[in-house]
């Protein structure tokens, strides 16, 4: 599979730096990195991810799943998960391309295809599927536009529509069609997730969340847990802890200051939940992270 993706890798590395690069193609990003030690929290947006080189572990419902260039990932909604990237077997860096999904465009493309009746709600909000030659070829045409930036405004939308068409034809077409349906269960949970993210620093009000999603308490809880693996309160907690970790890493504020900044009313509760989530207290976790970050620079 890797030899088929070498042209994709060459283009990606010509236009990306270490870390995440936002490309001139709308919603298309390139990630380049080296093997990390242990899993780290990350927010999976509603997107498609194609690994071109290396592999990634994703912790889902207490299971650690690994995928590589032989598969692609679809995330139906924003999910706070944990992951770990790995270099290729020969030591070359991890390279991946992600495209954030546009529900309106998905609906437009789906409307041009033969109608399919999807009665049941989708299962979990993340799915892995085998990479196919048509998808690989379409992705290459999209990436190649980075070498011809003047062509992007005209040709990128065409290539993206073809990519979505191929995906809608694939085994997760049902999941993608549900993303395009704002009044379906997935669309309503996407609205609930958006509401939580917009109010993550405030006390979670289930009644307001039900109103935002247009669901009853029982229906909201059932579908939210099925799609995200978390209750709404657990989801908000994950967002707060991930934000807190970033604030601690990039700033010089104390753990107590960060706890209140992300919405905690008790610094001691924050410390307990941080320890439970990351396996170390905030101070010790920051010391370990900064040591891990500094090692490559000293090598």
Protein Blocks (a to p, Z undefined) as FASTA:
>chain_A
ZZmmmmmmmmmmmmpcehjdddfbehiacddddddehjadddddddddddfbdcddddee
hiacdddfkbccddfbdcdddddddddfkopacddddddddfklmmmmmmmpccdddfba
cddfbdcddddfklmmmmmmmmmmmmmmmlmmmmmmmmmmmmmmmmmmmmmlmmmmmmmm
mkbmklmmmmmmmmmmmmmmbccdfklmmmmnopafklmmmmmmmmnopafklmmmmmmm
mmmmmmmmmmccdfklmmmmnopabfklmmmmmmmmnopafklmmmmmmmmmmmmmmZZ
